[in-house]
Amino acid sequence: MLHGKKILGVCTSRIHSPLANTLIKTLDQKLRPHGYSIFAYTTNSDLFNNSPNDIGESSVFELMNYDVIDVLLVMCESFLNQPVLERIISRAQKHNVPVITFGGEFKGCIKPYFDYKAGMEQVVRHVIEHHGCRDLHFMAGFKDNVFSEERIAVFKDVIAEHGIPFDDSMLSYGDFWSQPTIAATEKLVARGSLPEAIICANDSMAVNVCAVLMKHGYRIPEDVIVTGFDGIDDVQIARPTITTCTCSHAILANEIADMIIDGRINTENGFEHALMPSIALAQSCGCVTEVGFDPTEHLAKLNDRFFRYQADEHNLFQMSANIINSKNLNEIFQIMDKAGFYDTTCVLRQECIDETIDPLTIPEDIDDEYRYLLFDTDAPRPFEPYRFKSSEVFPGIEKLIETGDPLFFTSLNYLNVPQGFLCLHYHNYDIDNYYSIPQTQNIMNNAIGCFRNMRYQQFMRARMEEIYAHDRLTGLYNRNALVNYYDENEAKLRSGNKDITFILCDLDRLKYTNDTFGHSEGDYALRAVADALRVSVPDNAMVARWGGDEMVALVIGDFDEAEMRKSIIAHLEEVAEGKPYEITASVGVVTVKPNELISLDDITKASDKLMYEEKQRKRKMRTT
């Protein structure tokens, strides 16, 4: 329960399909008066065969909070990834959430199912007993497919009951789809004599059988009766309309809702519950002559949907390009707000905000306690994206739950890396809204993914430039960085009113230290001089390793040379304590007025001359 509402969680793929639309609509209409709200977690694909590509899509199921879900419905037949299903169901059961599964075999679950055998039996009996057909043919699905083999067995049993012998010439395989069915029907036509009836294991094959027969001039049902199975929308559009057996998701949803309302889900062991498909008679068997379905209206809706899709596609692609080139989340929100989004909430994972994280990896150490609300249709304006605790699902969800409208969650992922999720909360059951979900998801996947990619590339480019500009041993800028800085700012320095000081600091007796104590100690001494110079000049000074044992600093403005020298000596004495050698440095300092500024080469030579004179004085002192 969440915010006073009981929650029915629904896991399914392709929420935009008419079957899923019917399921959600029926469940919501039946359960809403009883205090239920639907949270539907959906993927665009069927998660084919546990592919690595499923990681990003299936991350939507990680959003499910089993502490607030009262009942979970898993549409197993819409998924082909068994491990994902197992993980969803086992987690729910660990939290003592009743699980209803459709199309899967899992222990401890309530399993409503359509009795496909009984449905197929109705169709075969109707053709034999009502129409008197005895010369029959069966168009099966794939060889060895469980559903196909079950329907073949029913066909054999029913014709045997009516004294009709079976032989292999009565069986073809259409593999449940168009091309194999067309080829198999052409072979039947080529025999020269057709059966009285062709019974198909699904509707798609029945539609294609009719098309081939009519192409060759055969009439349906006058010359051949054709039947299908499943009850898809296409059988109503086909000419002739196809007699089929309907396994209605409305019937399924009504039965599930009744089980929830009546409390028939409170069981620890689970149980099976059979639903009876119903035969739907149509023109292809001759039982119906009038067409009850208006194809013109249907085509008008398809036409409208097509042009709406094109218009939305154009706007979304334009929005995507703008998001990719955005500088921050605030800009993305403004772009989305102008794009006309409605009934939409967009949430990002924390790592999407961090430009230092490779967008093509899944970080293992990311704390998922927080997420970012990027966009919310219903949030008051002005609005800025902000961080919130993941336990909230997302801010403002309590107001959406109050409306009772179903919430649809779908993942945001880029190249299979989870990025967050979209929550769509429509106020009606218009299937066109459902059709827009995968379109919106795919565009946002690309937009956010490329936005992250661009920011990461900019970070890496800046990092590379930073690495290129720094000396690896000392951490100071390198010679190239200082030269570039001077060239870029020389005109500004000349026109300014501040003194410019160039300091050259050279480590004394580096060769002696290297030869006597090893290069690691020489490196230690070099780092010590670099640190001494850095801490002894103003914070705004440009400090660099000029090369070899020379460090330089460029100081703009007031500068106390005496204090600097004093600081360098103190620092070197401190870091040399305990070492079997001294660490000292010779320093040359040149200060000029802006109008006296000379080239970097000349100012370096002048400071180098002063530094060398100091070094010579030290040598004389050591030899006397």
N, C-alpha and C positions, 0 to 999 in steps of 0.2 A: 504494500500500500504506500502511496506517495501523495502527500497533501490532501488526504481524505478520500482519494480515489483508489479503488482496486485496479491493479495493472495486469492486463493480458499482454504478455510478450509474444510476438509472432516473428519467427525466423523463416524467411523465404527468399527466393531469387526472383528477379524480373517482376518487380512490383507493378511494372507498367503493362503486364499482360492482362487480357480481359479476365482470365481465371482468377488472378490475384486480386484484381479490382472487385470482382464479384464477392470473393471471400471476405475482404476487408469491409466492404459495404454491408454485407449481411451480418457479419459479426458485430459491427458497430451499432447497427440499427437494433439488434436484438439485445445487446449487452449494456448499452449506454443507460437505459432506464434503470438498470440494476446496479449502477454506481461503478461501472468499469470504464477504464480508458485504455486504448490500444497503443502500445509501443511496437511498431513494426521495424525490424532490423533486416535490411535487404541488400543484396548484391546484384550487379548487372549481369553477371555470368553465372553458370551453374557450377563454378569451381571445379573444372574438369580434372578428374583423376589425380588429386593431390599434387598439382603442379606448383613449382616455386612461384609462379605468377599469382597464386591465390593469396599470398601473404598480405598484400595491401588491401585487397577486396575484403577478405575475411576478418580484417582488423575491426570491422564494425561490430562483430560479436563480442569483442573485448569491452565494449561500452556497457554491456548488460550488467545491471546491478541486481543480483539475485535476492538481495535483502528487501527490495521493493516490488519485485515481480511476484504476483500471487499465483498465476498460472502461465505456463509456457507452451505455446503451440509451435511445433517444428514441422515444416512442410518438407519432409525428407526427400520426396520424389523430385523436388526442384533442385536438389544438389547432387553432384557426383563426387564429392569429396568426403569420404567416410570418416577420416580422422577429425575433420572439422565438426561433423555432426556428433561424433562421440564425445568431443571436448565440450560442446555446448550442453549436451544432455547430462553428462557426468557431473558437471559443475552445478547444474540445476538440482540434480538429485542430492548432491552433498548439502545443498542449502534447503532440502526438504520442500522444493517447489514441485508441485504436480506437473508432469510433462505429458502432453498429448502429441503423438507423432502420427503423421499421415504418410504412408508409403515406406516406412522403415521398420526394421525388426530390432527393437531395443528392449531389454529387460526392464520391468518396473514401470513401463509407460502405458498410458491409455491409448489404444490403437483403433480408432475408427477406420474402416476401409470399405471400399466399394467391392461388392461380390462380382468381380468381372466375369467369373465363370457363369453365374446365374444370368448376368446380362447378355452374354453371348448366346446362352441357351435360348433366351427369349427370341433373339433375332433368327436363329436357325429354325426354331420351331415355327415362327411366324411364316417364314418362306415355305416350309414344307406343309404345315397344317392349314394355313389360311389361303395360300396361293397354289397348293398342290404340286409344287415343284419336286422332281425326283432326280433330275440330271443337274447336279450341283458341283460348283468349283469353289475352292477356298484360296484366297490370296493372303498368304501369311506374311509375317514380318521377317526379322533376321532368323536364320537357322540357329537353333539352340538358345534363342532368347527366351527367358522364362515366361514372359507375357504371351509371346507368339506361340510357344509350345503348349501353353495352357489352353489357348483358344483353338488350336488345332485339335487337341484332345476332346474338347467339348463338341466340336464339329463332328468328329468321328463317332462319339458316343450317341449323339442325337440321331444321326443318319442311320446308325446301326439299330437303334430302337425302332426306327420306322422301316426296317428291312431293306435299307439301301446299302449295298456293299461298297467298301472304300477301296480305291487303288491309287497308285501314285500319280496317275494322270489327272486326278482331281485336286492336285495341290501345286501351287506356284508360290514363289517367294518374291515379294515386292520390297522387302527391307524397310517397310514403314515410310518410304518417301518416293518422290516422283519418278526419277529416271529408271530405277530397277522395276518399278511397277509398270511403266510404259513399255519397257522391253518385254516383260513377262506377258502383258496383254497382247502385244503384237504377235507373240508366239501362239497364243490361243487363237487369234484371228487366222493365223497362217494354217491352222489345222483344217480349216474349211467348215467346221461345224462347231457352234458355240453351245455351252451349257444353257440351261434355262435360267440359272441364277449364279451370280458370282458374289460370294460373301467375303467381305474384306475385314482384316483384323484391325484396321483403323480407318478414319475418315479420309485422310489425305490420299491413301491408296484408292479408296472408292471414287473420289473426284477424278483421279487420273485414269482409272479404268473407264469411267463414263466418257471422258474426253477422247480416248483412243477408239472406243466402239463407235461413237457418233462420227468421228472422222472417216470411218470406213462405211458409214451409211446405216448403221444399226440403230434401231429405235429402243429407247429405254422408257418404260419397262416392257413395251409390247414384244420386243424380240428377246431381250435379256433383262432380268431383274438384277439390280446392284444394291448392296447394302454396305454400310460402314459401321464404325464403332468409335465412341468417345464423346461425340456431340459438340465438335468444335464449330465456331461461327461459319466457317467456309461452307458447311453443308446447306446452310440457308441461302447463301448467295449463288451456289452452283445451279446450273440448269441442265437436267432437272434437279430439284432439291433431293437430298439424299436421306433415305431411311437409315436411322442409326440408333445407337443405344446411348443415352445421355447419362454421364457421370457428373452431375452438376455440382459445382463448388458452392452453389447456393444451398443445396440439400446438405452438403457436408458442413457448411458453416452453421446452418440452423441446428443440426444435430449436436455439434460441438457446443454451441451456445446453450442449448437445453441441458446438456450434461453439466455445464458449469453452473447454471442457474439452479438446477435441481440438486447440486452437491454430489453428483455421481463421479467426481474426479478425486474424492478423498479416499484413496486406496494406496497401500504401500506396494502392492504386487503388480498393479496394472491389470488391464484386461483388454480383450478385443471386442469390437462392436461392428457388426456388418451393416452396410448400407446397400440398399437394392437399387441398381441402375434402372432406368425406365426406358422402354422402347419409344422412339419418336418416329412415327410414321410420316412418310413424305412421298414425293412423286416417283422416286426411282423404283418403288415396288408397286406403284399403282393404287395405293390406298388413299392418296390425297391428290386432288386435281388442281385446286386453287393454290396460289402462292400467297402465303400469309405474311411473308417478309417483303418489305419495300426496298428493293435494291437501289432505287434512285436516291432515297433518303440516306442510305448507307454510303453510297458513292459521294454524295454531297458532304457528308461528315469527313470521309477520307480526304476529299479535295481540300476542305477547310483545314484539316489537320496538317496536310502536306505544306500548304502555304504558310500556316502559322509556324511550323517547324523551320521553314526556310528563313522567315523573318527573325525568329528567335536565334537561329544559328548565326545569322549575320551580326546581330547585336552582341551576342555572347563572344564571338570571335574578336570583335572590336574591343570589347571589355577586356578580354584575355590579354590582348597586345598591350593595353594600357597598364594592366596589373603587372605584367612582366617587367615593364620599365619603371615601375614605382620605386620610390626611395624608402618607403616605410609603410607600416600597417595603416596609419591614418589616411594616406593617399589611397590605399586599396579600398578602405571603407567608402571613401568619397566616390570612387569609381563604381563600386557595386551599387551604391545608393542611387546613382544617376542611371544605372542600367535597367532600372525598373523591376528589381527583384520583389517578390511578394511572398508572404507566408514562409519565410526562410530564416534560419539561423545557421551561422557558420562558425565553427570552433576549430582552433588549431592546437596542435601539441606544442609543448614548450620548446622543443628543439628547432621548430620552424622559425622561431624568433632569433635564434643564435646563429649569426652569420659565420661563425667559426666551425660549425658542424657540417661535414660533408652531407649534402642532401640525398646522396645515393647510398647511404649506410643507415642502419638501424642502431643507434647508440645503446649499449647495454647498461650504462650507468646513469641514464636519465631518470630523474625523479618524476613520476607521473602524477604527483600530488596536485599539480596545478596545470591549467590549460588557459588559452587566451580566447576571449570572445571577440572575434573579428568583425562579425556583422550580425545584426538582428533587425528584422523588418519592424518589429514593434517597439524597439528601444526609443526612448525620448531623444529628440535632437536638441542641441548638438550632441554628438556621440564620438567618443574615442575608444578604440580597442583597449581592453584591459584584461588583467590576469584574474582568475578565480579558482577556487578549489574544485578539483575534479568530482568530489563527492556530491556537488550540487547538480550534476548532469550538465546544466548550464543555467545562468541567471535568467529569471523570468519564466522558467518552466511551469511554476505554480499557476500563473495566469492562463497558460495554454491548457493545462490540465483541467482548469475550471470550465473551459469551453466544452470539454468532452471530445473535441475533434481528435482523430487518430494522429499520432506523430510518426513520421517516417525517418528513420535514421539510415544514412548510407555513408560509407567511408570516403574520405579524401586520401588518395594515395598517388604517388608519382614513381613510376618504374618499380612498383611493388613495395615502396617504402611508405608506411602509414604517416599521414600528415595531420589528420584530424577527422572531422565529420561534418556533414550537412544534416540538419533536421528540417524537414518540410512539414508544415502543419496547415493543410488545406481545410477550408470550411464547407466543402461539398465533396461529392464522389465523382466529379467530372474526370473521366479517364484521360482526357487531354492533359490535365495536370500531372497525372501519373506518368504519361508518356514523356513529359518534360524532365523527369527526375534523372534518368541516365544521361540525357543531353547536358543538363546543368552540371551533373557530377563530372562528366568527362572534361568539360571546358574548365571547370574549377581545378580539377586535378592538374591539368596542363599549366594553367595560369599560376597557381601557387607553387607548383614544382619548378617552373622556369624562373619565377621570381626568386625562389631560394637559390637556384643555380646561379643566377646573375649576381646575387649578393655574395655568395660564396666565392665566385670567381673574382669579384672586386676585392674581397678580403685577401684571397690568395695572391692576387697581383700586388696589393699593397704590402703584403707580408714578404713577397719576393723582392720587391723594391727595397723594403726595409733591410732584408738580409743582404742584398747587394750593396746597400749603402753603409753597412757596418762591418767592422773588423771582427773576425771570429774570435781571436785570442783575447782582445781587451774589451770587446763590447762597445768601443767607441765608434764614431763614424769613421769611414775610410777616406783616403785621399780624394777619390772621385766625388764623394758626397760633399766634401768641403769645397772643392773646385767648382762644382755645380752651384752650390749655395752662393759662393762669392760672385760667380758670373751673373746669376739671376738677380742679385741684390746690389751689385756694384753701383749702378746709377742711383738707386735709392740712398745708398750710403753717402755718395758724393753730394747729394742735394740735401742731406740732413744737417743737424746741428750738434751731433754727438761725436766724441772722439772714437777712433777705431784703434784697437790694440791687438797686435798679433804676438802670440807667445809661442816660442819653440822650446820644448823641454826634452832633453836627451839623456837617456840612461847612461851613467858612467860605467866603464869597464865591463861591458856586456860580454865581450870575447873572453875575458878572464873568468867570469862566472860560468860561462858555458864550458870552457875547456877544463876548469878545475872541479866544478861541482855538478856538471851535466846540464843538458838543455832544458830539462824540466825546471831546474832552479832558475835558469836564465829567463824562462817564460814567466815564472813567479815574479821575478824582478821587473819584467816589462809590464805585467799587470799592475804591480804596485805603483809604478810611475804613472801609468794611465789613471788609476784611481786617485792618486795624489793630485794630479792636475785637475781632474774633474771636480773634486770636492773643494778645490782651492780657488776656483774662479766663480763668477756669478752664475746663477742658474740658467740665465738666458744665453750663456756663451755656447758657441759651436766648438765642440771638442772632438778631435780626430787623431787617428794614428796616421802620421804622414808617411811612414815607411821605416822598416828596420827598427831601430831603437829610438826613433823620434816621434814625440807626441806634440800636437799643436792645439792652440785655442784661439778663437777669434771672439773678441769681446767688444760689444758696442756700448758706449757710455762710460760713466765714471768707473774708475778702477784703481785699487790700491796695490801697487806692485810689491811693496814691502810686506804687506799682510799675506799676499799670495806666496811669496818665497818662504816666509815663516811657516805657513800652513803646510807647504810641500815638504819641508825638512821634518816637521813634526810627524807628519803622516808616514814618511819613509822610515824614520827611526822606530816608530811603533811597529810597523809590519816586518822590519828586519830583526826585531828582538828574537834572540834564540838562534838566528841563522849564523853560520860560520863565515859570513861575508857581509860587507856593508852594502846598503842600497842607497845610492845618491844620484842626483841628477843635476845637469848643468842647464841653465835657462837663459834664453835671449828674448828680450822684450822690446818691441817697437810700437810706439804710439804716435798717431798722426791725426791732424785735423781733417774734416771732411774734404775741404778744398785742396788738401795736400795729398790726398789718397793716390797711391801709386799702384801699379799692377801687382797681382798676387805673386807673381814670380819675383818681382823686385823686393816686395815686402818680406818675402820668405828669405831671400838672400841676405837682407839686412839683419833680420833676427838670427839667422844661422851664423852670421859673422860675429854677433855679440855672444851667442851661445858658445861658439868655438873659442873665443877669447877667454871666457870663464873656464872652460875645460882646460885650456893651456895653463891658466893660473893654478888650477888644482894639481896638475901634473908637476909643476915646478915645486909646489909645496910638499908633495910626496917625496921628491928626490932630494930635498934639502934637509 
